[in-house]
Amino acid sequence: MNQDEVRLDDSKQRAIWLGKWLLQVPVYLVTNYLVRWVISFSYRKLHPEPGAFITSFFVRHPLDFSLIAGFSGGVLAVLLLHLFLLIPGTPAPRRMPSWKKAQAWTWVVASAWFLYGVGEWWIKVGHSVLVNGNAKFSDLFTVFFGNACNLTQTPITGAALQGCLPQFGYTSPLFGCLAFSLAAFVPMYWLTNKKKATN
């Protein structure tokens, strides 16, 4: 194989990886939705009383729920990939370290979205706070990670949810994608009950 062919093969592999990476976003959205639906459906079956799910851990702690749903969705994505590879005629993927897998880098997209949310908040709210001379990093932390969204004891009303919009819209996707990416590091043989191949 000459040098031009090597460069062409490298470019092809990079294009394939980029396509797989972009595909992880809809995969994350679908698996995350499925996991959330299964959890909420199961909870409602176990606790049929009206309004039980609204007062549950999953609603009261949305960021924790995002971590759980994201990691579970990531594991589900790994299992679905394994099932796909069992289809006769499916080419075997190239072996690579976990950190090189497209799923392991899904968090980059969510990080960009999160940074956009932080910038939007700073322009709309942070700038006015800065004019008053009271802008602090703690303000930003409170809005996106802290008790600006406090649903643990507050009755869940429209006013209570208003303070949660930044966390719902930007932090939850970030946490979910981080957990989804982390699932790519779970060894396949742990999930499929197969012994790790030895050379």
TORRODREN-713781 format. One line per 10 residues: number of its first residue (from 0); their letters; for each residue x, y, z of C-alpha. Coordinates in Angstrom, 2 decimals. Example, Ala and Ser with C-alpha at 12.3 -4.5 7.8 and 13.67 -1.06 7.14 Angstrom:
2
0> as> 12.30:-4.50:7.80; 13.67:-1.06:7.14;
END
This chain:
199
0> mnqdevrldd> 0.00:0.00:0.00; 1.55:3.29:-1.07; 1.52:6.54:0.87; -1.49:7.98:-0.99; -3.52:4.86:-0.25; -2.56:5.03:3.41; -3.69:8.66:3.62; -6.93:7.80:1.84; -7.56:4.91:4.24; -6.87:7.18:7.24;
10> skqraiwlgk> -9.24:9.82:5.89; -11.90:7.18:5.33; -11.54:5.89:8.89; -11.76:9.41:10.30; -14.90:10.08:8.25; -16.46:6.83:9.47; -15.61:7.68:13.09; -17.07:11.17:12.71; -20.27:9.69:11.31; -20.51:7.29:14.23;
20> wllqvpvylv> -19.85:10.15:16.65; -22.65:12.28:15.19; -24.92:9.24:15.34; -24.39:9.00:19.11; -26.57:12.07:19.72; -29.82:10.49:18.44; -28.78:7.18:20.04; -28.40:8.98:23.37; -31.75:10.74:22.98; -33.59:7.50:22.13;
30> tnylvrwvis> -32.01:5.32:24.82; -32.32:8.06:27.43; -36.02:8.45:26.62; -36.57:4.68:26.78; -34.86:4.37:30.16; -36.80:7.32:31.60; -40.07:5.91:30.26; -39.38:2.45:31.72; -38.47:3.91:35.11; -41.51:6.21:35.28;
40> fsyrklhpep> -43.85:3.46:34.00; -42.50:0.95:36.53; -42.71:3.46:39.37; -46.31:4.29:38.54; -47.19:0.59:38.49; -45.56:0.06:41.87; -47.05:3.28:43.32; -50.44:3.77:41.61; -51.62:6.52:43.95; -52.18:9.86:42.15;
50> gafitsffvr> -49.18:12.18:42.05; -46.77:9.59:43.47; -44.22:9.97:40.68; -44.21:13.77:40.98; -42.97:13.45:44.57; -40.51:10.65:43.78; -36.73:10.79:43.83; -36.60:10.96:40.03; -38.48:14.25:39.85; -37.12:15.78:43.05;
60> hpldfsliag> -33.50:15.13:41.98; -33.42:15.71:38.20; -29.61:15.82:37.88; -29.20:12.52:39.69; -31.93:11.06:37.51; -30.04:12.29:34.43; -26.92:10.45:35.56; -28.87:7.23:36.15; -30.78:7.45:32.86; -27.68:8.47:30.89;
70> fsggvlavll> -25.52:5.62:32.16; -28.34:3.07:31.77; -28.97:4.34:28.25; -25.26:4.04:27.48; -25.19:0.44:28.66; -28.30:-0.22:26.57; -26.56:1.29:23.53; -23.55:-1.00:24.07; -25.84:-4.03:24.31; -27.74:-3.02:21.16;
80> lhlfllipgt> -24.43:-2.69:19.31; -23.47:-6.17:20.46; -26.79:-7.59:19.24; -26.31:-5.84:15.89; -22.88:-7.45:15.51; -24.47:-10.88:16.00; -26.44:-10.47:12.76; -24.91:-12.76:10.10; -22.89:-10.86:7.53; -22.24:-7.86:9.78;
90> paprrmpswk> -18.57:-6.89:9.50; -16.63:-7.05:12.73; -15.62:-3.63:14.04; -12.00:-2.65:14.41; -10.70:-3.27:17.91; -9.83:-0.04:19.65; -9.34:1.30:23.18; -12.53:2.42:24.93; -11.45:6.07:24.91; -11.34:6.01:21.10;
100> kaqawtwvva> -14.93:4.82:20.73; -17.38:7.37:19.35; -19.74:6.88:22.31; -16.97:7.88:24.74; -16.97:11.37:23.22; -20.71:12.08:23.20; -20.18:14.47:26.12; -18.44:16.95:23.78; -21.75:17.81:22.09; -23.51:18.28:25.43;
110> sawflygvge> -20.60:20.36:26.73; -20.90:22.72:23.78; -24.65:23.03:24.43; -23.98:23.62:28.14; -21.43:26.36:27.41; -23.97:27.98:25.10; -26.49:27.95:27.97; -23.96:29.48:30.35; -23.18:32.20:27.84; -26.85:32.89:27.23;
120> wwikvghsvl> -27.50:33.12:30.98; -24.55:35.44:31.49; -25.68:37.77:28.72; -29.28:37.93:29.92; -28.85:37.75:33.68; -25.21:37.81:34.61; -24.50:41.10:32.89; -27.19:42.88:34.88; -25.79:41.35:38.06; -22.31:42.48:37.07;
130> vngnakfsdl> -23.54:46.06:36.70; -24.63:45.96:40.32; -21.20:44.74:41.33; -22.38:41.45:42.82; -21.51:38.93:40.11; -19.85:35.80:41.50; -18.93:32.40:40.23; -21.20:31.03:42.95; -24.19:32.64:41.20; -23.47:30.66:38.07;
140> ftvffgnacn> -22.87:27.47:40.06; -26.13:27.93:41.97; -28.14:28.40:38.78; -26.70:25.44:36.86; -25.75:23.02:39.62; -27.04:24.26:42.96; -30.20:24.99:44.87; -31.64:27.46:42.36; -33.54:24.31:41.39; -34.77:23.00:44.71;
150> ltqtpitgaa> -37.60:20.52:44.35; -36.86:18.48:47.45; -39.18:20.37:49.79; -40.79:22.99:47.60; -44.23:22.16:46.19; -43.70:21.58:42.51; -45.43:24.59:41.00; -44.77:26.68:37.93; -42.80:29.15:40.02; -40.64:26.38:41.48;
160> lqgclpqfgy> -39.95:24.92:38.05; -38.95:28.33:36.69; -35.73:28.18:38.68; -35.02:24.73:37.27; -35.10:25.68:33.59; -31.29:26.14:33.23; -30.67:22.78:34.91; -33.38:21.04:32.89; -32.26:22.56:29.61; -28.46:22.54:29.92;
170> tsplfgclaf> -27.10:20.74:32.98; -29.26:17.62:32.74; -28.19:16.91:29.12; -24.57:17.43:30.18; -24.83:14.99:33.09; -26.75:12.51:30.97; -24.20:12.59:28.15; -21.29:12.32:30.57; -22.84:9.18:32.05; -23.70:7.89:28.56;
180> slaafvpmyw> -20.07:8.37:27.52; -18.83:6.67:30.68; -20.83:3.56:29.77; -18.56:3.11:26.74; -15.80:2.11:29.16; -17.80:-0.84:30.52; -16.10:-3.95:29.08; -18.36:-5.75:26.64; -17.69:-9.13:28.23; -19.15:-7.84:31.52;
190> ltnkkkatn> -22.47:-7.27:29.79; -22.56:-10.35:27.56; -21.29:-12.83:30.16; -18.43:-13.86:27.91; -14.89:-14.33:29.03; -12.39:-11.77:27.85; -10.49:-13.04:24.88; -6.87:-13.82:25.63; -4.09:-13.80:23.11;
END
